[in-house]
Amino acid sequence: MESAQNLVQQLRDLGYAPTVNAPEGRKVTVLVGPYENPDALTRTEARLATNGLDSFRVR
């Protein structure tokens, strides 16, 4: 949970509004989005990578 909190702060510093999903007994996930525009999604992925943050798409 601590690393998720750090990630949330990094994302906020970059101007995103992340949400946290922390189901009991499962991994914590930090989400940004949703994105309906494929170009906005691609730009966000590139910006996250540029800032050293790993990401993956969730449908």
PDB file as gemmi writes it, atoms N, CA and C in Angstrom:
CRYST1    1.000    1.000    1.000  90.00  90.00  90.00 P 1                      
ATOM      1  N   MET A   1       0.826  -1.185   0.000  1.00  0.00           N  
ATOM      2  CA  MET A   1       0.000   0.000   0.000  1.00  0.00           C  
ATOM      3  C   MET A   1       0.877   1.258   0.000  1.00  0.00           C  
ATOM      4  N   GLU A   2       2.007   1.186   0.674  1.00  0.00           N  
ATOM      5  CA  GLU A   2       2.896   2.348   0.731  1.00  0.00           C  
ATOM      6  C   GLU A   2       3.422   2.711  -0.651  1.00  0.00           C  
ATOM      7  N   SER A   3       3.811   1.723  -1.437  1.00  0.00           N  
ATOM      8  CA  SER A   3       4.310   2.018  -2.783  1.00  0.00           C  
ATOM      9  C   SER A   3       3.189   2.561  -3.660  1.00  0.00           C  
ATOM     10  N   ALA A   4       1.956   2.107  -3.450  1.00  0.00           N  
ATOM     11  CA  ALA A   4       0.817   2.646  -4.203  1.00  0.00           C  
ATOM     12  C   ALA A   4       0.604   4.113  -3.853  1.00  0.00           C  
ATOM     13  N   GLN A   5       0.748   4.452  -2.583  1.00  0.00           N  
ATOM     14  CA  GLN A   5       0.601   5.846  -2.163  1.00  0.00           C  
ATOM     15  C   GLN A   5       1.675   6.724  -2.792  1.00  0.00           C  
ATOM     16  N   ASN A   6       2.901   6.197  -2.875  1.00  0.00           N  
ATOM     17  CA  ASN A   6       3.978   6.953  -3.525  1.00  0.00           C  
ATOM     18  C   ASN A   6       3.670   7.169  -5.000  1.00  0.00           C  
ATOM     19  N   LEU A   7       3.162   6.129  -5.662  1.00  0.00           N  
ATOM     20  CA  LEU A   7       2.810   6.240  -7.071  1.00  0.00           C  
ATOM     21  C   LEU A   7       1.690   7.243  -7.277  1.00  0.00           C  
ATOM     22  N   VAL A   8       0.689   7.216  -6.414  1.00  0.00           N  
ATOM     23  CA  VAL A   8      -0.411   8.179  -6.504  1.00  0.00           C  
ATOM     24  C   VAL A   8       0.140   9.597  -6.426  1.00  0.00           C  
ATOM     25  N   GLN A   9       1.060   9.848  -5.525  1.00  0.00           N  
ATOM     26  CA  GLN A   9       1.628  11.193  -5.401  1.00  0.00           C  
ATOM     27  C   GLN A   9       2.410  11.577  -6.662  1.00  0.00           C  
ATOM     28  N   GLN A  10       3.178  10.660  -7.208  1.00  0.00           N  
ATOM     29  CA  GLN A  10       3.911  10.942  -8.444  1.00  0.00           C  
ATOM     30  C   GLN A  10       2.939  11.296  -9.565  1.00  0.00           C  
ATOM     31  N   LEU A  11       1.870  10.546  -9.691  1.00  0.00           N  
ATOM     32  CA  LEU A  11       0.885  10.803 -10.741  1.00  0.00           C  
ATOM     33  C   LEU A  11       0.184  12.140 -10.534  1.00  0.00           C  
ATOM     34  N   ARG A  12      -0.138  12.467  -9.297  1.00  0.00           N  
ATOM     35  CA  ARG A  12      -0.743  13.779  -9.013  1.00  0.00           C  
ATOM     36  C   ARG A  12       0.213  14.902  -9.374  1.00  0.00           C  
ATOM     37  N   ASP A  13       1.501  14.709  -9.072  1.00  0.00           N  
ATOM     38  CA  ASP A  13       2.502  15.723  -9.417  1.00  0.00           C  
ATOM     39  C   ASP A  13       2.582  15.934 -10.925  1.00  0.00           C  
ATOM     40  N   LEU A  14       2.262  14.902 -11.700  1.00  0.00           N  
ATOM     41  CA  LEU A  14       2.264  15.005 -13.162  1.00  0.00           C  
ATOM     42  C   LEU A  14       0.943  15.533 -13.709  1.00  0.00           C  
ATOM     43  N   GLY A  15      -0.030  15.776 -12.835  1.00  0.00           N  
ATOM     44  CA  GLY A  15      -1.298  16.354 -13.265  1.00  0.00           C  
ATOM     45  C   GLY A  15      -2.414  15.353 -13.495  1.00  0.00           C  
ATOM     46  N   TYR A  16      -2.208  14.100 -13.131  1.00  0.00           N  
ATOM     47  CA  TYR A  16      -3.248  13.087 -13.284  1.00  0.00           C  
ATOM     48  C   TYR A  16      -4.093  13.015 -12.014  1.00  0.00           C  
ATOM     49  N   ALA A  17      -5.268  12.412 -12.146  1.00  0.00           N  
ATOM     50  CA  ALA A  17      -6.155  12.181 -11.004  1.00  0.00           C  
ATOM     51  C   ALA A  17      -6.313  10.671 -10.835  1.00  0.00           C  
ATOM     52  N   PRO A  18      -5.329  10.011 -10.247  1.00  0.00           N  
ATOM     53  CA  PRO A  18      -5.363   8.552 -10.136  1.00  0.00           C  
ATOM     54  C   PRO A  18      -6.410   8.068  -9.138  1.00  0.00           C  
ATOM     55  N   THR A  19      -6.849   6.837  -9.359  1.00  0.00           N  
ATOM     56  CA  THR A  19      -7.717   6.160  -8.405  1.00  0.00           C  
ATOM     57  C   THR A  19      -7.012   4.893  -7.953  1.00  0.00           C  
ATOM     58  N   VAL A  20      -7.338   4.444  -6.759  1.00  0.00           N  
ATOM     59  CA  VAL A  20      -6.709   3.260  -6.186  1.00  0.00           C  
ATOM     60  C   VAL A  20      -7.777   2.189  -5.979  1.00  0.00           C  
ATOM     61  N   ASN A  21      -7.447   0.986  -6.393  1.00  0.00           N  
ATOM     62  CA  ASN A  21      -8.310  -0.168  -6.189  1.00  0.00           C  
ATOM     63  C   ASN A  21      -7.553  -1.121  -5.268  1.00  0.00           C  
ATOM     64  N   ALA A  22      -8.090  -1.350  -4.065  1.00  0.00           N  
ATOM     65  CA  ALA A  22      -7.399  -2.183  -3.080  1.00  0.00           C  
ATOM     66  C   ALA A  22      -8.359  -3.221  -2.501  1.00  0.00           C  
ATOM     67  N   PRO A  23      -8.706  -4.248  -3.297  1.00  0.00           N  
ATOM     68  CA  PRO A  23      -9.603  -5.284  -2.772  1.00  0.00           C  
ATOM     69  C   PRO A  23      -8.915  -6.110  -1.688  1.00  0.00           C  
ATOM     70  N   GLU A  24      -9.682  -6.535  -0.715  1.00  0.00           N  
ATOM     71  CA  GLU A  24      -9.160  -7.309   0.416  1.00  0.00           C  
ATOM     72  C   GLU A  24      -8.431  -8.563  -0.066  1.00  0.00           C  
ATOM     73  N   GLY A  25      -7.180  -8.714   0.347  1.00  0.00           N  
ATOM     74  CA  GLY A  25      -6.411  -9.909   0.027  1.00  0.00           C  
ATOM     75  C   GLY A  25      -5.878  -9.981  -1.390  1.00  0.00           C  
ATOM     76  N   ARG A  26      -5.959  -8.892  -2.140  1.00  0.00           N  
ATOM     77  CA  ARG A  26      -5.469  -8.901  -3.523  1.00  0.00           C  
ATOM     78  C   ARG A  26      -4.509  -7.739  -3.729  1.00  0.00           C  
ATOM     79  N   LYS A  27      -3.871  -7.725  -4.886  1.00  0.00           N  
ATOM     80  CA  LYS A  27      -2.927  -6.651  -5.199  1.00  0.00           C  
ATOM     81  C   LYS A  27      -3.629  -5.306  -5.320  1.00  0.00           C  
ATOM     82  N   VAL A  28      -2.904  -4.282  -4.938  1.00  0.00           N  
ATOM     83  CA  VAL A  28      -3.390  -2.911  -5.067  1.00  0.00           C  
ATOM     84  C   VAL A  28      -3.073  -2.433  -6.475  1.00  0.00           C  
ATOM     85  N   THR A  29      -4.046  -1.807  -7.137  1.00  0.00           N  
ATOM     86  CA  THR A  29      -3.809  -1.231  -8.456  1.00  0.00           C  
ATOM     87  C   THR A  29      -4.083   0.263  -8.414  1.00  0.00           C  
ATOM     88  N   VAL A  30      -3.285   0.995  -9.172  1.00  0.00           N  
ATOM     89  CA  VAL A  30      -3.450   2.438  -9.305  1.00  0.00           C  
ATOM     90  C   VAL A  30      -3.817   2.699 -10.754  1.00  0.00           C  
ATOM     91  N   LEU A  31      -4.906   3.435 -10.960  1.00  0.00           N  
ATOM     92  CA  LEU A  31      -5.444   3.640 -12.303  1.00  0.00           C  
ATOM     93  C   LEU A  31      -5.462   5.116 -12.675  1.00  0.00           C  
ATOM     94  N   VAL A  32      -5.231   5.391 -13.950  1.00  0.00           N  
ATOM     95  CA  VAL A  32      -5.505   6.705 -14.537  1.00  0.00           C  
ATOM     96  C   VAL A  32      -6.397   6.466 -15.739  1.00  0.00           C  
ATOM     97  N   GLY A  33      -7.257   7.402 -16.029  1.00  0.00           N  
ATOM     98  CA  GLY A  33      -8.185   7.228 -17.142  1.00  0.00           C  
ATOM     99  C   GLY A  33      -9.603   7.332 -16.617  1.00  0.00           C  
ATOM    100  N   PRO A  34     -10.556   6.972 -17.404  1.00  0.00           N  
ATOM    101  CA  PRO A  34     -10.509   6.261 -18.682  1.00  0.00           C  
ATOM    102  C   PRO A  34     -10.205   7.195 -19.846  1.00  0.00           C  
ATOM    103  N   TYR A  35      -9.809   6.590 -20.943  1.00  0.00           N  
ATOM    104  CA  TYR A  35      -9.508   7.317 -22.165  1.00  0.00           C  
ATOM    105  C   TYR A  35     -10.350   6.766 -23.301  1.00  0.00           C  
ATOM    106  N   GLU A  36     -11.150   7.623 -23.918  1.00  0.00           N  
ATOM    107  CA  GLU A  36     -11.941   7.228 -25.076  1.00  0.00           C  
ATOM    108  C   GLU A  36     -11.189   7.534 -26.369  1.00  0.00           C  
ATOM    109  N   ASN A  37     -10.274   8.494 -26.309  1.00  0.00           N  
ATOM    110  CA  ASN A  37      -9.503   8.914 -27.476  1.00  0.00           C  
ATOM    111  C   ASN A  37      -8.181   8.145 -27.505  1.00  0.00           C  
ATOM    112  N   PRO A  38      -7.958   7.340 -28.551  1.00  0.00           N  
ATOM    113  CA  PRO A  38      -6.710   6.557 -28.623  1.00  0.00           C  
ATOM    114  C   PRO A  38      -5.447   7.424 -28.602  1.00  0.00           C  
ATOM    115  N   ASP A  39      -5.519   8.630 -29.157  1.00  0.00           N  
ATOM    116  CA  ASP A  39      -4.346   9.518 -29.157  1.00  0.00           C  
ATOM    117  C   ASP A  39      -4.005   9.970 -27.736  1.00  0.00           C  
ATOM    118  N   ALA A  40      -5.014  10.281 -26.952  1.00  0.00           N  
ATOM    119  CA  ALA A  40      -4.780  10.696 -25.560  1.00  0.00           C  
ATOM    120  C   ALA A  40      -4.184   9.544 -24.761  1.00  0.00           C  
ATOM    121  N   LEU A  41      -4.662   8.353 -25.006  1.00  0.00           N  
ATOM    122  CA  LEU A  41      -4.120   7.171 -24.324  1.00  0.00           C  
ATOM    123  C   LEU A  41      -2.653   6.966 -24.681  1.00  0.00           C  
ATOM    124  N   THR A  42      -2.329   7.062 -25.956  1.00  0.00           N  
ATOM    125  CA  THR A  42      -0.949   6.887 -26.411  1.00  0.00           C  
ATOM    126  C   THR A  42      -0.038   7.964 -25.826  1.00  0.00           C  
ATOM    127  N   ARG A  43      -0.515   9.201 -25.783  1.00  0.00           N  
ATOM    128  CA  ARG A  43       0.286  10.291 -25.195  1.00  0.00           C  
ATOM    129  C   ARG A  43       0.526  10.050 -23.707  1.00  0.00           C  
ATOM    130  N   THR A  44      -0.494   9.578 -23.010  1.00  0.00           N  
ATOM    131  CA  THR A  44      -0.343   9.302 -21.584  1.00  0.00           C  
ATOM    132  C   THR A  44       0.654   8.186 -21.351  1.00  0.00           C  
ATOM    133  N   GLU A  45       0.572   7.119 -22.132  1.00  0.00           N  
ATOM    134  CA  GLU A  45       1.528   6.014 -21.997  1.00  0.00           C  
ATOM    135  C   GLU A  45       2.953   6.498 -22.231  1.00  0.00           C  
ATOM    136  N   ALA A  46       3.139   7.335 -23.250  1.00  0.00           N  
ATOM    137  CA  ALA A  46       4.472   7.862 -23.551  1.00  0.00           C  
ATOM    138  C   ALA A  46       4.969   8.748 -22.414  1.00  0.00           C  
ATOM    139  N   ARG A  47       4.088   9.580 -21.885  1.00  0.00           N  
ATOM    140  CA  ARG A  47       4.487  10.477 -20.802  1.00  0.00           C  
ATOM    141  C   ARG A  47       4.836   9.698 -19.543  1.00  0.00           C  
ATOM    142  N   LEU A  48       4.074   8.663 -19.237  1.00  0.00           N  
ATOM    143  CA  LEU A  48       4.394   7.834 -18.079  1.00  0.00           C  
ATOM    144  C   LEU A  48       5.755   7.162 -18.258  1.00  0.00           C  
ATOM    145  N   ALA A  49       6.009   6.633 -19.450  1.00  0.00           N  
ATOM    146  CA  ALA A  49       7.295   5.980 -19.729  1.00  0.00           C  
ATOM    147  C   ALA A  49       8.442   6.970 -19.615  1.00  0.00           C  
ATOM    148  N   THR A  50       8.253   8.181 -20.135  1.00  0.00           N  
ATOM    149  CA  THR A  50       9.287   9.216 -20.059  1.00  0.00           C  
ATOM    150  C   THR A  50       9.634   9.533 -18.614  1.00  0.00           C  
ATOM    151  N   ASN A  51       8.637   9.429 -17.737  1.00  0.00           N  
ATOM    152  CA  ASN A  51       8.851   9.706 -16.312  1.00  0.00           C  
ATOM    153  C   ASN A  51       9.217   8.463 -15.520  1.00  0.00           C  
ATOM    154  N   GLY A  52       9.564   7.387 -16.218  1.00  0.00           N  
ATOM    155  CA  GLY A  52      10.037   6.176 -15.557  1.00  0.00           C  
ATOM    156  C   GLY A  52       8.961   5.334 -14.903  1.00  0.00           C  
ATOM    157  N   LEU A  53       7.708   5.506 -15.332  1.00  0.00           N  
ATOM    158  CA  LEU A  53       6.597   4.774 -14.733  1.00  0.00           C  
ATOM    159  C   LEU A  53       6.104   3.695 -15.704  1.00  0.00           C  
ATOM    160  N   ASP A  54       6.033   2.478 -15.227  1.00  0.00           N  
ATOM    161  CA  ASP A  54       5.495   1.379 -16.035  1.00  0.00           C  
ATOM    162  C   ASP A  54       3.977   1.486 -16.079  1.00  0.00           C  
ATOM    163  N   SER A  55       3.400   1.026 -17.185  1.00  0.00           N  
ATOM    164  CA  SER A  55       1.942   1.038 -17.292  1.00  0.00           C  
ATOM    165  C   SER A  55       1.484  -0.107 -18.173  1.00  0.00           C  
ATOM    166  N   PHE A  56       0.211  -0.413 -18.067  1.00  0.00           N  
ATOM    167  CA  PHE A  56      -0.422  -1.372 -18.979  1.00  0.00           C  
ATOM    168  C   PHE A  56      -1.888  -1.005 -19.100  1.00  0.00           C  
ATOM    169  N   ARG A  57      -2.471  -1.389 -20.232  1.00  0.00           N  
ATOM    170  CA  ARG A  57      -3.865  -1.050 -20.509  1.00  0.00           C  
ATOM    171  C   ARG A  57      -4.804  -2.062 -19.861  1.00  0.00           C  
ATOM    172  N   VAL A  58      -5.914  -1.542 -19.359  1.00  0.00           N  
ATOM    173  CA  VAL A  58      -6.962  -2.366 -18.787  1.00  0.00           C  
ATOM    174  C   VAL A  58      -8.253  -1.998 -19.500  1.00  0.00           C  
ATOM    175  N   ARG A  59      -8.978  -3.006 -19.922  1.00  0.00           N  
ATOM    176  CA  ARG A  59     -10.254  -2.740 -20.594  1.00  0.00           C  
ATOM    177  C   ARG A  59     -11.397  -2.978 -19.654  1.00  0.00           C  
TER     178      ARG A  59                                                      
END                                                                             
